[in-house]
Structures are given as structure tokens and as C-alpha cells.
Amino acid sequence: MRLVASPIFLWVAYNRPWIPEGAYSMNADDRLVYGSYGTDFLTNLANGRYLSELATGGEQLFTDGEVSHMVDVKFVVLWAMLIGVVLLVITLILALLLRAWRPGGMARGLFAGAWVTLGIIIAVAVLAIIDWQLFFAEFHRIFFADGSWTFPADSTLIQLYPEQFWIDAGVAVVALAVLFAVILLIATWPTRRRRARRAARLAEVHERRKVKLVEELNKGNAEYSEAPAHTPARGRKRDRNLDRERDQTTAVG
């Protein structure tokens, strides 16, 4: 998402060769300038004034409704990026634990995760291809209130980010996700050499654990054998009671 919400993607999307003539009221230079404000707003820390105070020809560039929608989009994007960072930190911690306790576990997890990612991408892509309009509408209904994300064709948001822009953005996100998944598959594919190396590392870890366990058992046995013999307090009290009873019996006899 961060790579797509960038000036480079914006330039590519605005300069794609199959945009029909007269499709937009803005010229290419204006769209690139004002479109950059929109993509920058999604990842900076500014509030809605960043867009609401933009003006061209003395008129407000974005309407209040458009600014409100962009604020909602920014909220979703920042939360998605934050969740991504948290998941990345958790993944790194678990990867380090797996590397120490289960050699090969991290590679197997990444390998399985790459296949799951590809499966999800294929399923989502099929839904989008079958009915893009329905997919686009349902996607927006998940994150935005009804009526807050629809605008007339001549509005600034539609001129800057038309339907084709979002199709291109979706294709870019899918392409990047597929690329990363394929790289993970290649890097973690369980070849014979990798399986042998993982088995050797696992055997080494098991041997270290075995040696450590034996050392701990020997240490415990040594401490037990060196401990001074003593009678527990409850046992001493019982012995005194027995001696007292025996003395009383002797006296009676």
C-alpha cells in the first residue's frame, strides 16, 4: 500500500498511454500536482486542513465531503500500516524463537505463508474480475459509511482518482504481493540440500538439549548426595513421642 501511495505510481498512472482524450477536465500537469497532495495526505500527519485549504482560481479545490472522505481513507491506511508494523515485529520475534528452538521452522512457516498469500490473492482477484463494480462497492462499504464515498464525475476526487486509477492500484498491489510471495517461495523452497541442512541443525539442537539435560540431572544428583543427613521436624517429634511412651511403659512395669 505504501509503495502504491507514492509519487512514482501516481506519475505512472497519469501517464499510461491508453487514457482517452478528453476524459478529464484537468490537464496532466495539474492532476499530477493536486494528485500528489492527495497521496501525500494519506501518509503524513496533517489534518483535513491540508486538503481543505487548497485552492485553485480562488475556489476551494476539494469540497468538505471530499476532504471528509480523504480523512476516512487516511484513517484506514494508517491503521493498516500500523497493524502491518506490529505483525512484522511479532513475526521477527517468533522467527528468532523458531530459529533457536526449531531449526527450519521459520522457513517452513514462510513457505506455507507464501502459498496462503497466493491463494488469497487468487480468490480476491477472481471476485474482482467477475464483477468489479460490486467488488469495489462492497470493499468501500466495509470501511466507509454509505453515501460518504460517492461523488459526481466532475468532482476533484474523481478527476484525480477515477475508477481506472483504482483498478491500476489494485493490479499494482496484487503484483507486488505476488512478487514478494514468489521471492519467499524461491528462498524457502524445501530442496534436498536445504532439508539436509535443516535436519543437521535440528540434530545439533537436540544434542545440545540432551547434553544440557544430563548436566542438570548430574548437578541435581550431586547436590542431593552432598546434602547433610537430617531428620525432618515432623519425624523428630514423632520419635520423641515414641520414646516418651516407651519410658512410661517401663515405669509402669
N, C-alpha and C positions, 0 to 999 in steps of 0.2 A: 504493500500500500504506500509506504514512504517513497519507494522508487518511482511509483506511478505518479504520485502527487509531487511532481518535480518540474522545473522549467524545461528540462530536456524532453520529457514526454509531451509537455504542452506544445513545444515547438514542433515535434514530430506530428502530433495530432492536427495542428493547424496547417501543416504543410504537406499533408498527404495528397497525392496527385489526383484523387478521384472525387474531390469536393465539387459539386456542381456550381456553375457560375450563378451569381445572384441569390445564393442560398442564405446569405447573411446580410443584414443591413450595415454591419461594421466591416471596415476593411481589415486586412490581415494584421497590419501593424497595431491597430487599436485593440483588436482581440487579444493579441499577444501581451500587450501592456496590461490591460484590465484583467485578462485571464490569469496573469501572474499574481495579481493581488489576491485573487480568489484562492489559488493553490497555496500561496504563502500563508494566508489566513488560517488554513486548516492545520498547520503545524507550528505556528508561532503562539505566543502567549497573550496576544492582543484581544480586546473585547470587540463587540459588534461595531464600535465607532470606527474601527479600522476600515470597514467597508461602507458604513453609512455616511461618512464624511467625504467619500469620493464623489467628485462632481465633474461633469463634462458639459461645456456650454452653459454653465451656471445652473444646471439641473442635477439633482441627486442621481447618481448612476444606478444604484440599487434601491429598490423600494424597501419599505420596512418589512414586508413579507419575505422578500428575497434575503434580506440580512438575517431575519429570524431563522429561516431555513438553513442558511450557511452556518449559523451558530449551532444549530442542532447537528449538522453534519460534522462540524469540528468536534463537538462533544463525543460523537460516536468514534471518530478517527482517533482522538487522543486516548479514549478508553481502550480501543483495540490495540494501540501501540503500547500502552501501559501493561495490558494483560500479556502481550507478546513478550515484553521485557521480563515480567515476573515468571512466565513459563520458561523463558530461556535460562534464567538463574536457577530455577528448580531443576531443569534438565541438566545443567552443568554439575550441580551438586550430586544428583543421582548418578550421573555418568562417572564422576570421580569415585563414588562409593562402589559402583559396579566394577570399575577398573581394579579396585583394590581387593574386593571380595569375590568377584565372579568374572575373571578374565574372559573376554569375548561377549559378555552380556550387553555391554554398551553397543557394540557393533550389531548384534542381533536385534536389539531394540530399534536402532536407527534403520536397519534394513526392513524390519516389519513396518515401522512408521512411514517409510517412503512408499511402500506398497499401499498402505491405508490412505495416504495422501492422494496418490494417483487414483485410487478407487473413488474417493470423494469428489475429486476434480471431474472425473468422467461422468459421474452421476449428475453433478450440478450443470456441467456443460450440456448434457443431453436435455435436461429440463429447460435450459435457456434456449437451445436450438429449436425445440418443439414449439415453444410459444414465448418469444422474447418479451412481448408486451405484458403478458401475465406474470412472467418471472420478475420483470422489472417492477411491476406494481406491487406484487406480494413482498418482494425484498424491501421496498420502501415502507410498506405497512408494518413490518416487523419493528422498525426503528423510529418511524415518524408518524405523527398524528395525521389522520385523513384530512385532506384539503390543504395541508401545510407544505406540500412538495409539488403541487401542480401549478404551472404558470403559463400565460399566453405565449404564442410563438414569437412575438416581437419583444418579449421581456429580455432584460440584460442577461439573466442566468441562462436562458435557452439559447440566446445568441452566442454566449461564451462556451456553454457546455451542452450542446444539443444531444439528441439521442445517440447519434453516431459516435460522439465523443465517449459516451459511457460504454458503448459496445467495444470501442477500441481499448478503453481502460480495462474492461473485463477480460478481453483477449490478452492484454499485457500481463495482468495479474496471473491468469492461468498459465501463460507461457513461462513466467518466472518461477511459479510454483513447480511446474513440470520440470524445468531445468534443474532446480535445486534437488528435487526428488530423484531425478536421474543421476545427478552427481553423487548423491548419497548411496544409491544402489550400486554404482560402479565402485565407490570407495569401500563398501561393506559387503560386496558380493562374496558368499562363502566358498571361495575357491579351495582346492585341495591344500594348497600351501598355507592359506590363512587358517583353515581348520586345524592343520597340524600345529601351527604356531600357537593357536589358542589352546589346544589340548596340552601342549607342553607348558604353557604358562599356568594353566589350571592345575596340572600335576605339581608344579612348583609351589603354588599357593597351598595346596593340600598338604604337601610335605612340610612346609613351614608351620602350618597349623598343628600338624601331628607332633613335630619337634617341640613346639611351644607347650602343647598339652602335656607331653611327657615330662617336660621340665617342671611344669606347675604341679603335677602329681608327685614327682620325686621331692620337690621342695616341701609339699604338704606332708609327705610321709616322714621326711627328716625332722620337721618341726614337731610332729606328733611323737616320734621316738625320743626326742631330746627333752620333751616336757617332763618336769618332776612329777613323780607319783604322788597322788594326794587322794584323800577320801572326800567325797562331796559332803557338804554340810548336812544334808538330809541323812546321809549314811552314818555320819558321826553321831548324830542324835539318836538314830536307831540303835547303834552299838551301845551307847550309854544306857539306854532303856533296858536292853538285854542284860547288861552287867548288873544293873540295879535289881532286876527281877531275880537274877541268879543269886545275888547276895542275900536277898530276902528269903529265898527258899532255903539256903544254907543255914540261916539263923533260926528258922522255924524248926528245921530238922534237929 
